[in-house]
Amino acid sequence: MPEIDVLDSGWRITPPAGKNVVVTLSGGGKFQVAGGDCELQVGDTEDETYGGDVSGDSAGDGVRVVSADGNKHFAHAVYADDGGKELAAGWVSTIFGSMKNYTAVTPSCNLSAFGVTGQMHAGASIASIGNIGGVYGVFETVTGVTLGCNVMGGLFGFSIPSGAVLSAGNIACGILISGNLSGTMTGDSEPNWIV
C-alpha cells in the first residue's frame, strides 16, 4: 500500500518502489488543481509526460480531437497572459522547448535533434480548402492597437559564439527548407511560397 501523509501544504503520496500512482476518473471527471497558483513538476531524470500511445500508428492511439466549433480542438492546450500587469524587459513564451546535449556526438552518427518538433501525418487522403502543415504560427492583434515593434508569425535564428567552429561543408542558417517531392505532383510544389 502507498504511504499517504497529510501535510499542512497538502497530501504526499509515496508508492512502494517500482509502483505507479494511478488516478482513475469515471463519468467524464476532471483531475483539477484549484485554489491558487499551481506548478506541476516532473522532477527526476528520465521522466516523461505524454498523452496517447506515442508508439501507436492506428486511429484511436492518440488523444482524440474534434474540429467542429465548441469541441476539443487541441490535444494539449496551454493559455498564458500577462495577468493584467505590464511585462518588463526580457522574454516570455507560452511553451518552451529546449534540447541540450552534453556529450560529443561522433561524426558517423546520423542524428537529428530539435528543441521542438511539429508533425502532421496524413494516414489517409485529405481534401480541404484549409491549410495543412506540421507547424502553425500567427501574430494577431485587435483593432485600435498601435505597434511600435517588429511582429511576425515565426522567428527563426541561430547563434554561433566566438570560439565555436562550423566545420567545412556544413550549413548555418536561420531557416532551412527542404522536401521530398518524389510523389506525383499535379499541383504547385514550391519550397518557399510567399503570399
C-alpha positions, -999 to 999 in steps of 0.1 A, spaced: 0 0 0 12 35 -7 21 58 22 -2 89 24 9 118 45 -14 147 53 7 178 55 -1 215 61 7 221 24 -12 192 10 -11 154 7 20 134 -2 16 100 -17 46 77 -17 41 45 -36 61 13 -30 93 10 -50 86 3 -87 49 11 -84 30 39 -100 4 63 -87 -27 60 -109 -57 83 -106 -88 68 -124 -117 92 -131 -151 79 -142 -181 96 -158 -161 122 -176 -145 136 -144 -116 160 -144 -83 160 -125 -82 195 -113 -59 216 -91 -77 247 -77 -74 273 -50 -44 295 -62 -12 295 -81 -1 260 -91 31 245 -106 31 209 -119 66 195 -117 81 164 -133 112 163 -112 137 135 -118 158 125 -148 143 101 -174 108 114 -165 84 118 -194 50 133 -198 28 124 -228 -7 118 -239 -20 89 -260 1 60 -272 32 76 -286 44 44 -303 10 37 -318 2 41 -355 -36 34 -356 -67 55 -352 -75 59 -315 -40 56 -303 -37 93 -299 -57 119 -279 -89 125 -299 -95 160 -312 -127 174 -329 -126 202 -354 -163 214 -350 -168 247 -332 -171 243 -294 -154 210 -293 -119 197 -284 -96 213 -310 -64 207 -291 -48 176 -276 -28 198 -253 -37 234 -247 -19 260 -226 -30 296 -224 -9 324 -210 -14 361 -205 3 390 -186 -21 388 -156 -31 424 -161 4 437 -154 30 453 -177 56 429 -190 91 442 -182 123 438 -203 131 401 -210 112 375 -229 82 352 -223 67 323 -241 36 301 -236 56 270 -245 93 264 -241 112 235 -255 149 230 -250 170 201 -260 206 201 -248 234 176 -254 264 174 -230 283 145 -247 301 148 -280 284 131 -310 305 110 -333 309 123 -369 295 90 -383 262 93 -363 231 102 -383 215 123 -355 187 149 -358 179 169 -327 153 197 -322 141 218 -294 105 215 -307 91 191 -333 58 196 -352 44 169 -375 12 165 -394 9 128 -405 -16 121 -433 -26 85 -428 -55 89 -452 -64 112 -481 -73 149 -473 -94 172 -494 -98 206 -478 -98 243 -487 -79 249 -454 -42 247 -448 -25 215 -435 10 217 -420 34 205 -394 37 238 -375 15 269 -375 24 303 -361 5 336 -364 7 371 -349 -26 388 -344 -39 420 -328 -72 437 -320 -83 469 -337 -71 502 -324 -37 489 -313 -5 507 -321 25 485 -327 60 500 -320 78 467 -325 87 441 -350 59 415 -354 60 382 -373 42 348 -374 75 330 -368 110 340 -358 140 318 -365 177 322 -359 209 307 -348 239 316 -326 275 305 -331 295 324 -305 332 333 -306 353 302 -301 328 278 -317 335 262 -351 313 253 -380 331 226 -400 337 229 -437 308 215 -459 281 223 -433 254 249 -432 244 275 -406 211 294 -413 181 309 -397 157 285 -415 163 255 -438 135 245 -462 136 211 -478 112 185 -490 106 151 -507 88 156 -540 91 121 -553 53 117 -554 30 127 -584 30 165 -584 -1 179 -603 -3 210 -581 23 237 -574 52 224 -554 75 251 -540 100 251 -511 92 287 -503 57 301 -512 50 337 -501 15 351 -503 
